[in-house]
């Protein structure tokens, strides 16, 4: 009878210990997943901030390098796109001035910090022309900067 009681108690102890170990491992795994998710959210927020900062730089560059008969009131900046394998082809962005398709400038080259590096392509009938020399007296005061994702844009279809 003693042997049976000892065996049963041993089984309960082994089972209880196993359950405690399993629960501990699950808790650690859950904590690790939470930590990874928090880090992912933090990285995502950082990337969004960097994109917004880069888009501000691009908008300022446009204001300082494009002139037209009408003042620039709105600059719509698209998503910065990377080209090639792992960005080996560089990055570019498209913009629209004053919400008119004919004022779209596509393929403006940008570096990793979002600084424009090359002039893009625009329609020949655009209201705005590129000015080589920077118009440093111009800034973003009074200019509405919007962001858009090109593939979701249905305004011009």
N, CA, C and O of each residue as an XYZ file, in Angstrom:
628
protein
N       0.822     -1.187      0.000
C       0.000      0.000      0.000
C       0.876      1.264      0.000
O       0.578      2.247     -0.678
N       1.969      1.205      0.786
C       2.872      2.350      0.836
C       3.463      2.639     -0.535
O       3.597      3.800     -0.923
N       3.810      1.614     -1.256
C       4.399      1.778     -2.574
C       3.417      2.482     -3.501
O       3.806      3.375     -4.253
N       2.165      2.094     -3.453
C       1.141      2.713     -4.302
C       0.995      4.198     -3.953
O       0.910      5.044     -4.843
N       0.967      4.506     -2.654
C       0.828      5.901     -2.222
C       2.051      6.706     -2.678
O       1.905      7.829     -3.161
N       3.240      6.147     -2.529
C       4.461      6.847     -2.948
C       4.456      7.049     -4.461
O       4.827      8.122     -4.938
N       4.044      6.041     -5.219
C       3.989      6.166     -6.676
C       2.989      7.254     -7.080
O       3.279      8.089     -7.936
N       1.820      7.231     -6.458
C       0.780      8.228     -6.783
C       1.280      9.635     -6.430
O       1.132     10.562     -7.226
N       1.870      9.793     -5.245
C       2.397     11.101     -4.852
C       3.511     11.546     -5.804
O       3.588     12.720     -6.169
N       4.365     10.616     -6.201
C       5.438     10.932     -7.140
C       4.868     11.407     -8.474
O       5.347     12.379     -9.057
N       3.839     10.707     -8.945
C       3.202     11.106    -10.203
C       2.596     12.505    -10.097
O       2.721     13.313    -11.018
N       1.939     12.787     -8.966
C       1.373     14.116     -8.755
C       2.467     15.181     -8.725
O       2.313     16.246     -9.322
N       3.563     14.901     -8.038
C       4.669     15.847     -7.972
C       5.291     16.070     -9.346
O       5.549     17.206     -9.743
N       5.529     14.974    -10.069
C       6.103     15.095    -11.416
C       5.144     15.858    -12.326
O       5.572     16.739    -13.072
N       3.858     15.534    -12.274
C       2.849     16.226    -13.099
C       2.760     17.696    -12.743
O       2.690     18.549    -13.629
N       2.762     18.001    -11.445
C       2.681     19.397    -10.998
C       3.899     20.191    -11.418
O       3.791     21.331    -11.868
N       5.058     19.575    -11.267
C       6.295     20.236    -11.675
C       6.307     20.471    -13.180
O       6.699     21.541    -13.645
N       5.882     19.479    -13.926
C       5.816     19.626    -15.389
C       4.867     20.748    -15.778
O       5.180     21.559    -16.649
N       3.719     20.794    -15.138
C       2.747     21.859    -15.439
C       3.340     23.234    -15.121
O       3.163     24.183    -15.885
N       4.039     23.335    -13.997
C       4.644     24.613    -13.614
C       5.710     25.022    -14.626
O       5.798     26.192    -14.999
N       6.510     24.072    -15.067
C       7.544     24.365    -16.056
C       6.914     24.796    -17.375
O       7.367     25.763    -17.988
N       5.890     24.099    -17.813
C       5.200     24.447    -19.063
C       4.601     25.842    -18.968
O       4.734     26.641    -19.895
N       3.947     26.137    -17.859
C       3.358     27.473    -17.671
C       4.440     28.546    -17.689
O       4.255     29.609    -18.281
N       5.569     28.269    -17.040
C       6.675     29.231    -17.025
C       7.216     29.485    -18.421
O       7.473     30.631    -18.790
N       7.390     28.422    -19.202
C       7.879     28.558    -20.573
C       6.878     29.336    -21.416
O       7.271     30.197    -22.202
N       5.584     29.044    -21.261
C       4.550     29.770    -22.010
C       4.559     31.247    -21.634
O       4.414     32.117    -22.493
N       4.730     31.522    -20.345
C       4.768     32.916    -19.893
C       5.970     33.638    -20.507
O       5.839     34.771    -20.971
N       7.134     32.993    -20.511
C       8.321     33.598    -21.113
C       8.131     33.836    -22.601
O       8.518     34.880    -23.126
N       7.533     32.864    -23.276
C       7.270     32.995    -24.705
C       6.305     34.160    -24.955
O       6.501     34.950    -25.878
N       5.270     34.256    -24.126
C       4.291     35.342    -24.258
C       4.949     36.703    -24.030
O       4.687     37.655    -24.766
N       5.799     36.791    -23.014
C       6.506     38.044    -22.741
C       7.433     38.420    -23.895
O       7.535     39.592    -24.258
N       8.102     37.433    -24.464
C       8.993     37.685    -25.591
C       8.208     38.212    -26.787
O       8.647     39.144    -27.460
N       7.040     37.611    -27.053
C       6.199     38.066    -28.162
C       5.720     39.493    -27.925
O       5.702     40.302    -28.853
N       5.335     39.805    -26.700
C       4.889     41.165    -26.375
C       6.025     42.167    -26.588
O       5.819     43.253    -27.131
N       7.218     41.785    -26.153
C       8.378     42.661    -26.307
C       8.700     42.880    -27.790
O       9.005     43.998    -28.204
N       8.629     41.809    -28.582
C       8.895     41.926    -30.014
C       7.843     42.806    -30.691
O       8.168     43.607    -31.567
N       6.592     42.653    -30.284
C       5.519     43.468    -30.857
C       5.725     44.943    -30.501
O       5.544     45.816    -31.350
N       6.101     45.222    -29.257
C       6.348     46.599    -28.830
C       7.514     47.204    -29.613
O       7.456     48.366    -30.017
N       8.570     46.418    -29.827
C       9.716     46.900    -30.610
C       9.315     47.164    -32.059
O       9.759     48.138    -32.668
N       8.471     46.287    -32.604
C       7.998     46.454    -33.971
C       7.170     47.732    -34.115
O       7.317     48.471    -35.088
N       6.310     47.978    -33.148
C       5.487     49.197    -33.170
C       6.384     50.427    -33.053
O       6.169     51.429    -33.735
N       7.383     50.344    -32.188
C       8.314     51.461    -32.008
C       9.067     51.743    -33.303
O       9.215     52.902    -33.691
N       9.547     50.696    -33.975
C      10.242     50.852    -35.255
C       9.315     51.453    -36.307
O       9.718     52.316    -37.087
N       8.073     50.988    -36.318
C       7.096     51.484    -37.286
C       6.846     52.978    -37.075
O       6.789     53.743    -38.038
N       6.698     53.389    -35.818
C       6.493     54.802    -35.516
C       7.709     55.626    -35.932
O       7.574     56.735    -36.450
N       8.900     55.069    -35.697
C      10.126     55.762    -36.083
C      10.175     55.936    -37.596
O      10.550     56.999    -38.091
N       9.800     54.899    -38.323
C       9.797     54.960    -39.783
C       8.789     55.991    -40.286
O       9.068     56.720    -41.238
N       7.619     56.055    -39.652
C       6.598     57.033    -40.046
C       7.128     58.450    -39.822
O       6.931     59.328    -40.662
N       7.802     58.670    -38.690
C       8.368     59.995    -38.408
C       9.433     60.364    -39.442
O       9.487     61.498    -39.919
N      10.279     59.387    -39.779
C      11.329     59.636    -40.766
C      10.729     59.941    -42.133
O      11.219     60.818    -42.845
N       9.670     59.221    -42.504
C       8.990     59.478    -43.783
C       8.405     60.889    -43.782
O       8.536     61.612    -44.770
N       7.764     61.285    -42.687
C       7.159     62.621    -42.610
C       8.238     63.700    -42.722
O       8.050     64.707    -43.404
N       9.360     63.480    -42.051
C      10.462     64.445    -42.110
C      11.017     64.536    -43.533
O      11.299     65.626    -44.031
N      11.168     63.383    -44.175
C      11.671     63.362    -45.550
C      10.697     64.069    -46.482
O      11.122     64.809    -47.369
N       9.420     63.858    -46.300
C       8.416     64.500    -47.156
C       8.419     66.011    -46.964
O       8.174     66.755    -47.914
N       8.692     66.472    -45.750
C       8.815     67.916    -45.505
C       9.996     68.478    -46.295
O       9.888     69.540    -46.908
N      11.122     67.763    -46.277
C      12.311     68.200    -47.018
C      12.014     68.262    -48.515
O      12.428     69.194    -49.204
N      11.295     67.262    -49.001
C      10.959     67.210    -50.426
C      10.057     68.382    -50.795
O      10.268     69.033    -51.818
N       9.055     68.651    -49.964
C       8.140     69.771    -50.232
C       8.907     71.092    -50.245
O       8.668     71.938    -51.108
N       9.812     71.272    -49.309
C      10.608     72.504    -49.278
C      11.468     72.613    -50.537
O      11.584     73.690    -51.121
N      12.062     71.510    -50.948
C      12.876     71.508    -52.161
C      12.032     71.908    -53.371
O      12.486     72.678    -54.217
N      10.810     71.392    -53.455
C       9.925     71.723    -54.579
C       9.624     73.219    -54.581
O       9.701     73.863    -55.628
N       9.287     73.770    -53.433
C       8.974     75.204    -53.335
C      10.169     76.047    -53.753
O      10.009     77.099    -54.371
N      11.362     75.584    -53.416
C      12.568     76.366    -53.707
C      13.126     76.117    -55.104
O      14.068     76.796    -55.514
N      12.564     75.154    -55.848
C      13.094     74.865    -57.183
C      12.055     74.892    -58.302
O      12.389     74.612    -59.453
N      10.821     75.218    -57.989
C       9.792     75.290    -59.043
C       9.058     76.613    -58.941
O       8.682     77.058    -57.857
N       8.864     77.237    -60.112
C       8.156     78.517    -60.198
C       7.054     78.417    -61.234
O       7.130     77.642    -62.187
N       6.026     79.223    -61.018
C       4.946     79.297    -61.982
C       4.210     80.609    -61.851
O       4.520     81.429    -60.987
N       3.223     80.803    -62.725
C       2.448     82.045    -62.696
C       1.656     82.161    -61.394
O       1.537     83.249    -60.830
N       1.118     81.042    -60.922
C       0.365     81.031    -59.665
C       1.282     80.558    -58.542
O       2.163     79.726    -58.758
N       1.068     81.095    -57.345
C       1.889     80.612    -56.222
C       1.529     79.158    -55.876
O       0.408     78.707    -56.106
N       2.491     78.458    -55.332
C       2.238     77.080    -54.888
C       1.470     77.144    -53.574
O       1.927     77.738    -52.597
N       0.299     76.523    -53.569
C      -0.534     76.511    -52.361
C      -0.595     75.119    -51.735
O      -0.752     74.979    -50.522
N      -0.467     74.091    -52.579
C      -0.564     72.712    -52.101
C       0.515     71.868    -52.776
O       0.727     71.957    -53.985
N       1.181     71.060    -51.983
C       2.119     70.078    -52.515
C       1.698     68.724    -51.962
O       1.652     68.516    -50.749
N       1.395     67.815    -52.868
C       1.042     66.456    -52.468
C       2.265     65.581    -52.724
O       2.730     65.461    -53.857
N       2.773     64.980    -51.672
C       3.982     64.168    -51.757
C       3.594     62.698    -51.657
O       2.919     62.283    -50.715
N       4.027     61.924    -52.634
C       3.729     60.494    -52.637
C       4.672     59.726    -51.730
O       5.541     60.300    -51.074
N       4.483     58.439    -51.709
C       5.319     57.547    -50.911
C       6.707     57.463    -51.533
O       6.844     57.390    -52.754
N       7.729     57.475    -50.693
C       9.098     57.323    -51.180
C       9.287     55.852    -51.537
O       9.092     54.965    -50.705
N       9.661     55.617    -52.760
C       9.799     54.244    -53.266
C      11.268     53.902    -53.449
O      12.053     54.722    -53.925
N      11.632     52.686    -53.067
C      12.987     52.215    -53.311
C      12.974     51.312    -54.532
O      11.989     50.621    -54.792
N      14.053     51.318    -55.267
C      14.148     50.559    -56.516
C      15.317     49.581    -56.452
O      16.311     49.827    -55.769
N      15.185     48.492    -57.159
C      16.250     47.495    -57.215
C      16.221     46.583    -56.005
O      15.340     46.676    -55.151
N      17.185     45.717    -55.952
C      17.289     44.774    -54.844
C      17.847     45.500    -53.636
O      18.940     46.064    -53.683
N      17.074     45.481    -52.539
C      17.460     46.150    -51.292
C      17.797     47.618    -51.494
O      18.682     48.153    -50.827
N      17.096     48.269    -52.413
C      17.293     49.698    -52.639
C      18.513     50.047    -53.459
O      18.918     51.208    -53.505
N      19.110     49.053    -54.112
C      20.331     49.300    -54.887
C      20.098     50.261    -56.051
O      21.047     50.858    -56.559
N      18.846     50.415    -56.477
C      18.532     51.318    -57.573
C      18.175     52.715    -57.099
O      17.730     53.547    -57.890
N      18.366     52.977    -55.821
C      18.053     54.294    -55.272
C      16.592     54.421    -54.877
O      15.853     53.436    -54.868
N      16.186     55.630    -54.554
C      14.817     55.921    -54.138
C      14.304     57.124    -54.913
O      15.076     57.969    -55.367
N      12.992     57.183    -55.052
C      12.385     58.325    -55.731
C      10.996     58.586    -55.160
O      10.427     57.771    -54.435
N      10.482     59.742    -55.514
C       9.171     60.155    -55.032
C       8.479     60.955    -56.136
O       9.137     61.537    -56.999
N       7.167     60.975    -56.100
C       6.389     61.797    -57.028
C       5.625     62.834    -56.223
O       5.246     62.588    -55.078
N       5.402     63.983    -56.821
C       4.649     65.049    -56.149
C       3.640     65.646    -57.128
O       3.763     65.486    -58.342
N       2.656     66.326    -56.585
C       1.678     67.065    -57.389
C       1.571     68.466    -56.805
O       1.395     68.633    -55.599
N       1.678     69.453    -57.655
C       1.562     70.843    -57.218
C       0.144     71.326    -57.494
O      -0.381     71.151    -58.594
N      -0.458     71.927    -56.499
C      -1.801     72.527    -56.563
C      -2.866     71.566    -57.109
O      -3.788     71.992    -57.805
N      -2.740     70.289    -56.799
C      -3.754     69.260    -57.093
C      -4.148     69.138    -58.562
O      -5.286     68.784    -58.872
N      -3.219     69.426    -59.462
C      -3.505     69.287    -60.894
C      -2.597     68.226    -61.492
O      -1.384     68.249    -61.284
N      -3.189     67.293    -62.237
C      -2.415     66.203    -62.819
C      -1.281     66.728    -63.692
O      -0.185     66.168    -63.682
N      -1.529     67.788    -64.443
C      -0.486     68.295    -65.339
C       0.700     68.873    -64.565
O       1.763     69.109    -65.139
N       0.515     69.102    -63.257
C       1.597     69.614    -62.421
C       2.270     68.501    -61.615
O       2.918     68.767    -60.603
N       2.113     67.256    -62.067
C       2.743     66.122    -61.398
C       4.206     66.037    -61.833
O       4.533     66.167    -63.012
N       5.060     65.818    -60.859
C       6.482     65.608    -61.136
C       6.808     64.225    -60.585
O       6.646     63.965    -59.393
N       7.263     63.356    -61.455
C       7.513     61.973    -61.059
C       9.003     61.672    -61.080
O       9.761     62.254    -61.857
N       9.408     60.750    -60.209
C      10.777     60.267    -60.215
C      11.814     61.219    -59.660
O      12.965     61.197    -60.097
N      11.437     62.055    -58.708
C      12.429     62.917    -58.056
C      13.316     62.002    -57.213
O      12.832     61.314    -56.313
N      14.614     61.998    -57.508
C      15.538     61.147    -56.761
C      15.728     61.667    -55.350
O      15.830     62.875    -55.141
N      15.779     60.758    -54.372
C      16.016     61.139    -52.980
C      17.057     60.210    -52.366
O      17.142     59.031    -52.712
N      17.856     60.769    -51.439
C      18.836     59.943    -50.747
C      18.193     59.281    -49.529
O      16.984     59.404    -49.330
N      18.975     58.589    -48.718
C      18.431     57.840    -47.590
C      17.824     58.743    -46.514
O      16.972     58.297    -45.745
N      18.247     59.986    -46.452
C      17.689     60.923    -45.469
C      16.484     61.684    -46.015
O      15.893     62.498    -45.305
N      16.118     61.427    -47.258
C      14.973     62.094    -47.859
C      15.313     63.395    -48.548
O      14.411     64.151    -48.910
N      16.583     63.677    -48.739
C      16.991     64.893    -49.444
C      16.918     64.650    -50.949
O      17.486     63.673    -51.438
N      16.231     65.517    -51.693
C      16.178     65.359    -53.146
C      17.575     65.429    -53.763
O      18.394     66.270    -53.392
N      17.823     64.533    -54.704
C      19.138     64.473    -55.329
C      19.095     64.708    -56.834
O      20.114     65.022    -57.447
N      17.914     64.554    -57.426
C      17.812     64.771    -58.868
C      16.403     65.207    -59.237
O      15.434     64.894    -58.545
N      16.314     65.928    -60.331
C      15.045     66.436    -60.833
C      14.263     65.284    -61.455
O      14.842     64.408    -62.097
N      12.975     65.289    -61.265
C      12.134     64.263    -61.865
C      11.653     64.667    -63.243
O      12.229     65.537    -63.896
N      10.594     64.020    -63.665
C      10.017     64.270    -64.989
C       8.649     64.901    -64.813
O       7.866     64.479    -63.962
N       8.363     65.920    -65.623
C       7.066     66.581    -65.540
C       6.445     66.676    -66.928
O       7.116     66.499    -67.945
N       5.159     66.955    -66.942
C       4.450     67.121    -68.210
C       4.933     68.402    -68.888
O       5.301     69.365    -68.216
N       4.929     68.408    -70.215
C       5.410     69.586    -70.942
C       4.484     70.783    -70.747
O       4.920     71.929    -70.855
N       3.208     70.524    -70.460
C       2.266     71.631    -70.263
C       2.097     72.013    -68.785
O       1.127     72.676    -68.421
N       3.027     71.598    -67.954
C       2.967     71.912    -66.524
C       2.988     73.424    -66.314
O       3.621     74.165    -67.065
N       2.283     73.861    -65.276
C       2.258     75.286    -64.925
C       3.539     75.711    -64.205
O       3.770     76.904    -64.010
N       4.378     74.741    -63.806
C       5.557     75.034    -63.009
C       6.800     74.491    -63.697
O       6.810     73.372    -64.209
N       7.830     75.294    -63.697
C       9.094     74.927    -64.344
C      10.205     74.861    -63.298
O      10.210     75.612    -62.322
N      11.128     73.957    -63.525
C      12.261     73.773    -62.626
C      13.211     74.956    -62.737
O      13.503     75.430    -63.835
N      13.687     75.425    -61.602
C      14.653     76.509    -61.522
C      15.929     75.922    -60.922
O      15.919     75.416    -59.800
N      17.018     75.991    -61.670
C      18.291     75.390    -61.227
C      18.785     76.030    -59.931
O      19.164     75.330    -58.992
N      18.779     77.348    -59.885
C      19.278     78.040    -58.705
C      18.210     78.047    -57.612
O      17.067     78.432    -57.856
N      18.580     77.628    -56.433
C      17.667     77.518    -55.299
C      17.077     78.875    -54.940
O      17.803     79.857    -54.785
N      15.751     78.921    -54.810
C      15.055     80.138    -54.395
C      14.997     80.125    -52.867
O      13.965     79.795    -52.283
N      16.105     80.483    -52.227
C      16.246     80.321    -50.777
C      15.339     81.237    -49.958
O      15.201     81.044    -48.750
N      14.725     82.221    -50.592
C      13.809     83.102    -49.862
C      12.432     82.466    -49.674
O      11.581     83.042    -48.997
N      12.199     81.294    -50.258
C      10.901     80.627    -50.150
C      10.947     79.541    -49.086
O      11.954     78.855    -48.916
N       9.818     79.400    -48.365
C       9.700     78.354    -47.354
C       8.297     77.740    -47.423
O       7.547     78.025    -48.357
N       7.945     76.924    -46.471
C       6.664     76.204    -46.508
C       5.521     76.944    -45.811
O       4.434     76.389    -45.654
N       5.753     78.179    -45.396
C       4.687     78.947    -44.739
C       3.497     79.124    -45.680
O       3.657     79.563    -46.819
N       2.322     78.783    -45.203
C       1.098     78.952    -45.986
C       0.881     77.883    -47.050
O      -0.058     77.980    -47.841
N       1.724     76.882    -47.078
C       1.596     75.821    -48.078
C       1.062     74.567    -47.399
O       1.587     74.126    -46.377
N       0.024     74.009    -47.974
C      -0.585     72.793    -47.445
C       0.156     71.587    -48.014
O       0.217     71.407    -49.230
N       0.719     70.763    -47.130
C       1.452     69.570    -47.571
C       0.583     68.352    -47.279
O       0.194     68.103    -46.138
N       0.289     67.605    -48.329
C      -0.524     66.397    -48.209
C       0.311     65.196    -48.626
O       1.306     65.336    -49.337
N      -0.096     64.030    -48.186
C       0.598     62.797    -48.539
C      -0.383     61.873    -49.222
O      -1.556     61.813    -48.852
N       0.094     61.159    -50.215
C      -0.796     60.233    -50.898
C      -0.047     59.001    -51.339
O       1.157     59.044    -51.595
N      -0.770     57.900    -51.426
C      -0.223     56.633    -51.910
C      -0.684     56.503    -53.352
O      -1.884     56.411    -53.611
N       0.234     56.495    -54.278
C      -0.097     56.534    -55.701
C      -1.048     55.423    -56.143
O      -1.992     55.681    -56.890
N      -0.806     54.178    -55.685
C      -1.629     53.086    -56.193
C      -3.069     53.164    -55.711
O      -3.951     52.547    -56.309
N      -3.325     53.908    -54.644
C      -4.682     54.058    -54.145
C      -5.373     55.315    -54.676
O      -6.542     55.560    -54.377
N      -4.664     56.089    -55.445
C      -5.172     57.369    -55.909
C      -6.077     57.176    -57.122
O      -5.643     56.675    -58.159
N      -7.323     57.574    -56.983
C      -8.282     57.409    -58.078
C      -8.696     58.759    -58.675
O      -9.583     58.801    -59.528
N      -8.082     59.843    -58.251
C      -8.499     61.171    -58.719
C      -8.317     61.344    -60.227
O      -9.103     62.042    -60.868
N      -7.295     60.718    -60.794
C      -6.974     60.972    -62.190
C      -7.384     59.829    -63.109
O      -7.029     59.848    -64.287
N      -8.106     58.851    -62.623
C      -8.479     57.698    -63.460
C      -9.785     57.939    -64.173
O     -10.249     57.076    -64.919
